[in-house]
Amino acid sequence: MRINKISVTKLFGVFNHPVSLNMEDRITIIHSPNGFGKTALLRLINIFFNSPYSELRTIPFEEFRIDFDDGSYLKITKSIDTTEDKKDKNLIFYFSKPDAEAEIFSPNLLIEDSLAETNVSLDITEERLQSPGGIETQTKNSESTDFQNLIKSLTNVAKQLTSSIKVNKEPKWLSELKSSIDVHFIETQRLLTPSNVPEVAVNTKHPSMIPSVNIYSQELVEEIQAKLAEYGALSQSLERTFPARIFNNKAPSDMTEETLRNKLNEIEKKRSRLRETGLLDKDENSDFQVEQNIDGVTKNILSVYVEDVEQKLMVFKELATKIELFKRIIKQRFLYKNMSISKEKGFTFTTPDGKPLSPTDLSFGEQHELVMLYQLLFKVKPNSLVLIDEPEISLHVAWQIEFLKDLRAIIKLANFDVLLATHSPDLIDDSWDLTVELQGPVE
């Protein structure tokens, strides 16, 4: 299932924005002046699929709707009580499928009636806390009984509040709808990522954040190591059964000597390619060639060998293709820096004279480019919807013009849809047919 239209009414109490997605080109661009709600629209999509419902209350709107390519749609509305003492915004989810009864759900917290029941307990607590013989005096005089009663009273109030909160459990249809599409949001703040390590161990101006380029470099190491482990396990399995498979194998009739030699040459090309991507080391037998004529016994052995090696190298195919595109785009953009990939360090950089350069020493524009490319190639699942907010940040005009070309190449490889918000006509370039201009209110 794919999303084919997004719409919101009374965004900030003012804007009505319908946005139809380009299903064939798989890229939709929303463009408008500042303050028209581009980021808010992306956030609404991301909140529904990835965040708590409570965050929907932080964005003022009356109705938000998502249409899917199977004819179904989800509508989220807010019923707003405008009285001064009750300004809570209540959410209602309405899901309609063709030839099926509509589903309705409200996740609102039901606490008002029960809170009224706890007011007496709360008043007593406040009175006791503010009295001359409060906690401090009682403690000094060792009057532990009153203090223990106070704690008991507070505990009872907490229990009453907890038991009074009733949350409508999310229905199965809504859970399945939210999990039916992976949504990946690349926000404007993308150069720093929250850290999971203790603050004292983080060497950065922002103790709770660490540079995204460092995180992604380490993630790439882990992904390469995982593939190497898979490669090693498969190699061991094939090696254990190799003698038996040689003994039982009969070379296919169409496996001529020429075909076998071609396959061996292709294997060496694949190995060379994997060494270039940093996935394999150069080994002593990397230039293995069969010079003499191949007799029947040798053909039998080599045919099993070829099948085994092709199967093992297939483990790296997807990752190698992504790394190759990653390196190619970076090479075209970073004119005076060289990037290498290794299984120990992830991506590393050097200056033209060969001196090492930390990823955090790259310019902000280079880091933005690196972070976006990495997320698009290595963090997005196939068939996802990717939301990108202002991809032009810190990018030179020449890089902005090339962005959609790079994005198309990545989409062709990784297979996902993109909805991006931009202020930049340079980034749009000649792709205005993919662009939805958000309009102001009709006067």
N, C-alpha and C positions, 0 to 999 in steps of 0.2 A: 504494500500500500504506500502511496506517495501523496504528499500535500500538493494540491494544485491551486489553492487560493487562500489568502489570509485577509481578514477585514476587521476593522475596529470602528466603533461609533462613539462619538463624544469623548475621544481621547483628550485628556486635560479639560474636559467639558467643552471642547471647541471643534476638534478635527474628526472628520470621517474619512478613513483611508481604506479603500479596497485595493488589494495587490494580487493580481493573477500571476502565477509562476510560469515561467517558460519551460514547459515539460520536455520539449525536444532538445533545446540548446542546453538545458540544465543549469543555466545561469540567469538569475534575475537580479537586477540592480534597482535599488530605491534611492532617489535623489531628491533633495529639497534644500531650502535654506535651513539655517539653525533654528531649533525650537519647534519644528513641525512634528517631531515624534519618531524619527527614524530608529534611534536607539531603543526607545520605549517599545516599539513594535517588535524588534528582535528580542527584547527582554521578555515580553509577554509569551512569545513562542517558547523560549528557553525555560521560563518558569513553569509552564504547564507540563513540559516533558521531564524536567530535571530538578525542580525545586519544590519546597513546601508551598501549599496553597496560600499560606498567610502572606507570601510575597506578592500575590496578585492584588492584595489590598493596598499596596504601596503605590500602585499606578492608577491614577484616576481614569476610569472609562465606564461606559454603560453596557456595552456588549462587545465581546471578542469572539470571532468565529474562525474556525479552521475547516476548510472543505477538502475532501479527499477524492482521489481519482476513481474510487469505486461508487461514487454518488452519495456517500455518507458525509455527515458534517457534525462537528462539535460546536456548540454555542455556550459561552460563559457570560452570564449576566450578573449585574449587581443591583439588588433592590436597596435603595438608600433611604434611611429614615432621616429626614431633614430637621427633626426637632433638636433643640439645643442640647438636651440631656442624653440623646441617643443618636450618635452619628456613625454607628458601626455599619460597615458595608457588607452585606450578606451575599455570598456567592451561590449561584445556582448553575449546575452543569446539565446541559441538555444535549443528548446524542441521538441523532436520527440516522437510520439506515434504510435503504430502499426495501420495501416489502417486509418491514419489521416494525414492531411497536417501539415508540420512542422511549429512551431511558432518561430518567431524571435523578439528579443527586445533589444534595446540599451538604457541604462539610462543616457547617457552622457550629460553633461551640454553644451549647445550651446551658448558660450559667446564671442568668439574671434572677430567676425565681429562687434558686438555692442560695445565692449571695444574700438575699434579703433575710434568710433564716439565720445567717451567721453574723448579722450586724450587732446583735446584743453581745456576743462573745468578743467581737472586735472592740466594741466600746469599753467593755470591762478591761480588756488588755491595755488599751490606751490609757485608761484612768489609772491603772496600777503602775504603768511605766512612768507616768508623769507625777505621781503622788510623792510627797516628801519622804515617805517610807518606802521608796521604790527599791530597785534591785541593789543599788550601791549601799544604801543604808542597811538593808536587810542582811546583806552579805557581811558587812563589817560587824554587825551585832550577832552574827552566826545564827540568824533566824532562818534556818534552812527549810523549815516546813512551808512558810509562805513562798519562798523562792521555788521550791519544788512544785507547789500548787500553780505558780505562775507558768512554769515550764509545761506542766501538764495541760494548762488552759490553752497555751499557744499550740501545743501538739494537737489538741482536739480541734482547734480552729483550722489547722492545716489539713487534718483529715477530712473535715467537713467540706473544705474548699475542693480537695482532690476528688471526693466522692460526688460532688455536685456537678463537676464538669463532665458533660456527656458529649462525646465526639462521634458523629456518624461515621461508621466504618466505610472505607472506600470499597465500592462494589467491584466485582470481578470484571465487568465490562469496561470500567474505567481504567483499572490496572492494566488490562490487556491492550487498551487503546494507547496508553502512555508508553507501553513497552514495544508497540508495533513499529515505531520509528525512532531511530537513534538521532538525537539532535546534538550537534557539537557547536559550541559558541566560542568564537575567537573574539574576545573583547578588546577594547582600545588599550586597556592596561594589560599588556601581554609580556612585558619584559621581565616582570618579577612574578614569582610563584610562591604561595605559602609554603613554609618549611615545616617538615615533620620532625626535625632534629631540635635539640635544646638550643635556646637562644644563644648561650655562651659559645656554642660551636659554630655559629654562623658569622662569617667574616664579611659583613655587608653593612651599609649605612642603615638598612631597614632590618632590625634584628629578627623579625618574624617572617621575612621574605628573603628568597635567594634568587639569583639571576636564572631566568628560564633557560638560557643557553647552556648553563652548567648542568641543569637537571636533564635536559634533552640529550646532551652528550652522554651522560651516564645511562639514560634509558636506552640509547642506541647500543651501548656496550652490552647491556643486559639482553637486548633482543638478539644481538649477534651471538652471544654466549648460549642463549637458549637454542638457536638454530644449530650451533656447533655440537651441543649436547645431543640434539635429535639426530644429527648426522653421524655422531659417534655411536649412538645406540643402534642405528640402522646398519652401520658398517659391521659392528660386532655380530649382529644377527645374521647378516649375509655371509660373513666369513665362516661362521659355524656350519652353515649348510652348504658352503661352496663345493667341497669334495663330492658330496652326495649328488648335488645338482649337475656337476660335470659328468659323473658316472652315468646318470640317468638322461642326460641331455642328448638330443639328436639335433644337429644344426639344421635349421629350416632350409628347404631347397632353394629358396630365393636369396639366401645369405651368401652371395658370391664373394670372392676374395676382394673384388673392387668395393663392394658394399661395406665389407668389414673394415677395410682400410679407411674408407670415408668416415665411418662411424668413429674410428679411433682418432682421426684428425679433428672431428667435431668435438670429441671429448676434450682434447687438448685445448681447443679454442675456448670451450666453456670454463676450463680450469684457469686459463689465462685471464678471462673476464672476471672470474671470482677473485683472483689475486688482485686485480685492479680495484675492485670494490672493497678490498680489505677483509674479505670473508675467508680466504684461504691463504696459507703461507706457501712460498715456493719450496717444492720438495725436490729430492735428488732425481726422481724419475719423471719430472715434469716434461722432459723432452723425449719421452719414450716413443720409439718408432719401430715398426716391424719391417726390416729391410728384405729378408729372404722370402722365398715363396712360402705360402701358407698351406701346409698339408691338412688332411682331414682331422687329425687329432688336435693340431694347433687351432684349427678353425672352431672345433668343438669347445675348447677351453676359452678362446677369445670371445666367442659369442656370449657365453655366460658372463664373462668379465665385463663386456660392454653393457649388457643389461643391468648388471649390478651397479656399475659406475653411473649410468644414466639415472637410475633410481635414486642413488645417493645425492647426486648433484641437483636433482629436482627439488630437494629440501630447501635449497637456497634461491630458487627461481624468483619467487615473488619479492623477497627482501632485496635481492641483487638488482632487480629491475627498478625498484624504488630508489635505492642508493645511486644507481646510475643517473636517473633523472635529477635527483637531488644535487649531485655533483655537477651535472651539466649546467643547470640553471645558476648555481652559485658561481661557477667558473665564468659564465657570461656576465654576471653582475659585479662580482668582486674582482676588479681589473688588476689590483695591485696586492692581492693576497691569494695564497694558494691553500686550498682545503684538502686534507687527507682523511681517510676513514681507517680506523684500526679497531681490532677486537678488544684491545686493552684500554684505549682512551676515547673511543667514539670519534667525534670529528675534532680535528686539530687544525691549526692555521700556522702558516709561516709567511714572513715578509719576502719580497723578491730576492733578497740576499740570503734567504734561508734561515733567518732568525725566528725562533718560536714566538707565537703570538697567542695570548689567552683569548678565548671567545668573548670574555667580558671587555677586552680592549678594542673590540670592533666598534665602529660608530653606531649611534642609535638607529640610523637607517639600515645598516647592515644587520644589526640584531633583529630589528622588526622583520626584515626579509627572511632571515634564517628561521626565526620562530614560526612565522606563518607557513613557510614551506615545510618545516618539520611536522607541524601539526597536521597539515593537509595530507602529507604523504604517509606518516607513521602513526598518527593517533586517531584518524577518522575511519570508522568501519564502512564497508561497502553498503550502498543504498541508504546512507545517512542523509540528513539535511544539515548542511553546514551554514552557520550564520557568521558573517564577518562584518564587524563594525569598523568602518573607516580604515580599510587596508592601506590607504595612501599615507598614513602617519609616518613622518620622517623620511619618506621616499622621494628621491629626486624625480623630476618630471619624466625623464627618460625611463626610469624604472616603473613609474606609474603607467606609462603607455604600454609597456611590455607585460604588465601584470595579468591581464585577461588572457593573453596568449599562453603564459605559463600555467594559468589556472585551467585552461582548456586541456592542456597536455596532461595535467595531473588528474583531472576528471576522467579523461579517456582511460587512464591507467587504473585509477582507484574507484571509479564508478559511484559518484554521489551527486546530490543536488546542492546548489549554492544560492543563498539569498544574502546579498551584501548591501550595506548602506554606505554611501559616499557623498562627499561634497565636490569631488574632483571631476571636472569635465575631461581633464587629461587622461584620467584612468578609464573613463568611459570611451574616449576616443571616437571610433566609428561604430560603436555598439549601442547607439541610442534605441535601436529596435528591441533591445533587451531591458530597457530602462522604464521604470514606472515613476513618474513625477508626482510626488505627494502634493496635494493642493491645500490651500488655506480655506477657511470657512467661507461659505457663500453668503454675501451680504445682501 
